[in-house]
Amino acid sequence: MTSPTPTSARTGPSGSEIEGFWAVVPAGGAGTRLWPLSRSGAPKFLHDLTGTGRTLLQQTRDRLAPLAGERVMVVTGQAHEVAVRQQLPELAADHVLAEPSPRDSMAAIGWAAAVLERRGAEVMGSFAADHVITDDSAFGAAVRSAVDAARGGWLATIGIQPTFASAAFGYVRHGDPLPGLEGVRSVIGFVEKPSVPVAATYLASGDYRWNAGMFVVRPGVLLDLLAEQDPRFAMALRELAAEPDSLTERWPGLPRIAIDHAVAEPAAADGRVATVPGSFGWDDVGDFDSLAGLLGEAASLTVLGEDSRVRASNASGLVVPGSDRLVAVVGIDDVVVVDTDDALLVTSRERAQEVKAIVAALKESGQTELT
């Protein structure tokens, strides 16, 4: 298959909106590793997890506004549509797409692509609603480079500069620089979550970046790449965009598959994927250990919420007070305490990933009101 070719930049000067660019924000998932703070009815993107007074969803919109202006589209579940509109009242009514049920990222992003294709959007970028980014300027520069690549027909991804050998993230392996696209490289392939020793070899090579699931592409190119793998899926998305009243009928028949498996991996094998290395401070806030590291120093006790509800002595870690109770922590290092009206979590930062097992057990026992 012939690889895409470079094209001239049309993103405009730094700080200005990118011509013809739409930002798509998939806002789904339950964030089970952040239970009981994050739940299916109020997932993590609806919470302020950084103490800024803005939820992760609102921060994502704030970050994208200088790049896309009012051209921001959120894809969320019908159960969260009201909350999304309340948190982002500036969005136009038709800038929120509400899924009847979760069908994974390909259906969500593909639906948005089909809608934007019909609206004549030139380029779209997909950016999760629940990530934290600390350098908006560097993020914007990376997006602009990715848009330049996308205009030339590439499926572009932003690969995050890894800061440690993580087994929690997938990786993007980059190849040679692409002529005419400054800072953009070809993608050799995507790698699923490796072991820590394997991840360490990735970092040592300098050829790998974390896969944060950020994709920038022409809407029609994305759907055409999908059609090469699953023509019925691509056709169904385009038909759904043409006949929005058929959502309830068509949605349950869409395949449940991630965009990485449906499009990105086969496209990389065909030499159709480009990557922009991103160094802008990124965290997917995957669990309470990650959140604690994001908010405070290792030797301190960080409180996310009302300080007056926490008393501590010789302790470190993270406390999230959320009820009328006083939380007291004495003589415990790297502790995680999350207090809510109907559930209390006590764990360690080291075992924070295991919180999802509690959610699974609650569901299995029929206590879904707690999940």
URDAGI-V521643 format. One record per residue. N is the residue number from 0. RES is the residue in three letters. OMEGA is omega in whole degrees, 0 to 359 (NA if undefined). BURIAL is 1 if it has 24 or more other C-alpha atoms within 12 Angstrom, else 0. Layout:
<<N,RES,OMEGA,BURIAL> <N,RES,OMEGA,BURIAL>>
//
This chain:
<<0,MET,180,0> <1,THR,179,0> <2,SER,175,0> <3,PRO,182,1> <4,THR,179,0> <5,PRO,176,1> <6,THR,182,0> <7,SER,181,0> <8,ALA,177,0> <9,ARG,184,1> <10,THR,181,1> <11,GLY,182,0> <12,PRO,178,0> <13,SER,180,0> <14,GLY,179,0> <15,SER,177,0> <16,GLU,180,1> <17,ILE,183,1> <18,GLU,174,1> <19,GLY,185,1> <20,PHE,174,1> <21,TRP,175,1> <22,ALA,178,1> <23,VAL,183,1> <24,VAL,173,1> <25,PRO,182,1> <26,ALA,182,1> <27,GLY,181,1> <28,GLY,183,1> <29,ALA,180,1> <30,GLY,188,1> <31,THR,179,1> <32,ARG,176,1> <33,LEU,175,1> <34,TRP,6,1> <35,PRO,178,1> <36,LEU,178,1> <37,SER,181,1> <38,ARG,183,1> <39,SER,180,1> <40,GLY,180,1> <41,ALA,184,1> <42,PRO,192,1> <43,LYS,182,1> <44,PHE,178,1> <45,LEU,183,1> <46,HIS,170,1> <47,ASP,182,1> <48,LEU,182,1> <49,THR,178,1> <50,GLY,182,0> <51,THR,186,0> <52,GLY,178,0> <53,ARG,177,0> <54,THR,179,1> <55,LEU,177,1> <56,LEU,180,1> <57,GLN,177,1> <58,GLN,178,1> <59,THR,177,1> <60,ARG,179,1> <61,ASP,183,1> <62,ARG,184,1> <63,LEU,184,1> <64,ALA,179,1> <65,PRO,182,1> <66,LEU,187,1> <67,ALA,182,1> <68,GLY,180,1> <69,GLU,183,1> <70,ARG,177,1> <71,VAL,180,1> <72,MET,179,1> <73,VAL,174,1> <74,VAL,184,1> <75,THR,177,1> <76,GLY,179,1> <77,GLN,179,1> <78,ALA,183,1> <79,HIS,185,1> <80,GLU,182,1> <81,VAL,181,0> <82,ALA,178,1> <83,VAL,181,1> <84,ARG,178,1> <85,GLN,181,0> <86,GLN,180,1> <87,LEU,183,1> <88,PRO,180,0> <89,GLU,180,0> <90,LEU,174,1> <91,ALA,184,0> <92,ALA,183,0> <93,ASP,175,0> <94,HIS,174,1> <95,VAL,175,1> <96,LEU,185,1> <97,ALA,181,1> <98,GLU,176,1> <99,PRO,180,1> <100,SER,180,1> <101,PRO,176,1> <102,ARG,180,1> <103,ASP,194,1> <104,SER,182,1> <105,MET,179,1> <106,ALA,182,1> <107,ALA,182,1> <108,ILE,178,1> <109,GLY,176,1> <110,TRP,178,1> <111,ALA,179,1> <112,ALA,180,1> <113,ALA,177,1> <114,VAL,182,1> <115,LEU,176,1> <116,GLU,180,1> <117,ARG,180,0> <118,ARG,177,0> <119,GLY,178,0> <120,ALA,180,1> <121,GLU,183,1> <122,VAL,175,1> <123,MET,174,1> <124,GLY,180,1> <125,SER,184,1> <126,PHE,184,1> <127,ALA,184,1> <128,ALA,190,1> <129,ASP,177,1> <130,HIS,176,1> <131,VAL,178,1> <132,ILE,188,1> <133,THR,181,0> <134,ASP,184,0> <135,ASP,181,1> <136,SER,179,0> <137,ALA,176,1> <138,PHE,180,1> <139,GLY,179,1> <140,ALA,179,1> <141,ALA,179,1> <142,VAL,180,1> <143,ARG,177,1> <144,SER,179,1> <145,ALA,178,1> <146,VAL,177,1> <147,ASP,179,1> <148,ALA,181,1> <149,ALA,179,1> <150,ARG,178,1> <151,GLY,176,1> <152,GLY,179,1> <153,TRP,162,1> <154,LEU,186,1> <155,ALA,176,1> <156,THR,177,1> <157,ILE,181,1> <158,GLY,185,1> <159,ILE,176,1> <160,GLN,183,1> <161,PRO,179,1> <162,THR,175,0> <163,PHE,181,0> <164,ALA,185,1> <165,SER,173,1> <166,ALA,183,0> <167,ALA,184,1> <168,PHE,167,1> <169,GLY,184,1> <170,TYR,173,1> <171,VAL,177,1> <172,ARG,183,1> <173,HIS,180,1> <174,GLY,186,1> <175,ASP,172,0> <176,PRO,180,0> <177,LEU,181,1> <178,PRO,176,0> <179,GLY,180,0> <180,LEU,185,1> <181,GLU,177,1> <182,GLY,182,1> <183,VAL,182,1> <184,ARG,174,1> <185,SER,177,1> <186,VAL,177,1> <187,ILE,179,1> <188,GLY,176,1> <189,PHE,181,1> <190,VAL,176,1> <191,GLU,183,0> <192,LYS,182,0> <193,PRO,170,0> <194,SER,180,0> <195,VAL,178,0> <196,PRO,178,0> <197,VAL,178,0> <198,ALA,179,1> <199,ALA,177,0> <200,THR,177,0> <201,TYR,181,1> <202,LEU,181,1> <203,ALA,182,0> <204,SER,183,0> <205,GLY,184,0> <206,ASP,186,1> <207,TYR,175,1> <208,ARG,174,1> <209,TRP,176,1> <210,ASN,181,1> <211,ALA,178,1> <212,GLY,177,1> <213,MET,182,1> <214,PHE,178,1> <215,VAL,190,1> <216,VAL,168,1> <217,ARG,181,1> <218,PRO,181,1> <219,GLY,178,1> <220,VAL,179,1> <221,LEU,182,1> <222,LEU,177,1> <223,ASP,176,1> <224,LEU,177,1> <225,LEU,181,1> <226,ALA,178,0> <227,GLU,180,0> <228,GLN,184,0> <229,ASP,184,0> <230,PRO,180,0> <231,ARG,179,0> <232,PHE,180,1> <233,ALA,179,1> <234,MET,181,1> <235,ALA,179,1> <236,LEU,179,1> <237,ARG,177,1> <238,GLU,178,1> <239,LEU,178,1> <240,ALA,180,1> <241,ALA,182,0> <242,GLU,185,0> <243,PRO,179,1> <244,ASP,181,0> <245,SER,185,0> <246,LEU,183,1> <247,THR,181,0> <248,GLU,188,0> <249,ARG,191,1> <250,TRP,183,1> <251,PRO,181,0> <252,GLY,180,0> <253,LEU,179,1> <254,PRO,176,1> <255,ARG,184,0> <256,ILE,179,0> <257,ALA,180,0> <258,ILE,178,1> <259,ASP,182,1> <260,HIS,185,1> <261,ALA,188,1> <262,VAL,191,1> <263,ALA,183,1> <264,GLU,177,1> <265,PRO,178,1> <266,ALA,177,1> <267,ALA,178,1> <268,ALA,179,0> <269,ASP,179,1> <270,GLY,184,1> <271,ARG,186,1> <272,VAL,176,1> <273,ALA,179,1> <274,THR,174,1> <275,VAL,177,1> <276,PRO,181,1> <277,GLY,176,1> <278,SER,185,1> <279,PHE,179,1> <280,GLY,187,0> <281,TRP,175,1> <282,ASP,179,1> <283,ASP,178,1> <284,VAL,188,1> <285,GLY,180,1> <286,ASP,183,1> <287,PHE,174,1> <288,ASP,177,1> <289,SER,181,1> <290,LEU,179,1> <291,ALA,179,1> <292,GLY,180,1> <293,LEU,189,1> <294,LEU,187,1> <295,GLY,177,0> <296,GLU,184,0> <297,ALA,185,0> <298,ALA,185,0> <299,SER,171,0> <300,LEU,182,1> <301,THR,177,1> <302,VAL,174,1> <303,LEU,184,1> <304,GLY,185,1> <305,GLU,182,0> <306,ASP,185,0> <307,SER,180,0> <308,ARG,182,0> <309,VAL,172,1> <310,ARG,184,0> <311,ALA,175,1> <312,SER,179,0> <313,ASN,182,0> <314,ALA,175,1> <315,SER,180,1> <316,GLY,185,1> <317,LEU,174,1> <318,VAL,177,1> <319,VAL,178,1> <320,PRO,183,1> <321,GLY,178,1> <322,SER,179,0> <323,ASP,181,0> <324,ARG,168,0> <325,LEU,177,0> <326,VAL,178,1> <327,ALA,181,1> <328,VAL,184,1> <329,VAL,170,0> <330,GLY,179,0> <331,ILE,178,1> <332,ASP,175,1> <333,ASP,180,1> <334,VAL,171,1> <335,VAL,177,1> <336,VAL,178,1> <337,VAL,185,1> <338,ASP,175,1> <339,THR,183,1> <340,ASP,186,0> <341,ASP,180,0> <342,ALA,178,1> <343,LEU,177,1> <344,LEU,172,1> <345,VAL,179,1> <346,THR,175,1> <347,SER,177,1> <348,ARG,182,1> <349,GLU,184,0> <350,ARG,186,0> <351,ALA,180,1> <352,GLN,186,1> <353,GLU,180,1> <354,VAL,181,1> <355,LYS,179,1> <356,ALA,177,0> <357,ILE,179,1> <358,VAL,179,1> <359,ALA,180,0> <360,ALA,178,0> <361,LEU,179,0> <362,LYS,182,0> <363,GLU,180,0> <364,SER,177,0> <365,GLY,180,0> <366,GLN,186,0> <367,THR,179,0> <368,GLU,180,0> <369,LEU,185,1> <370,THR,NA,1>>
//
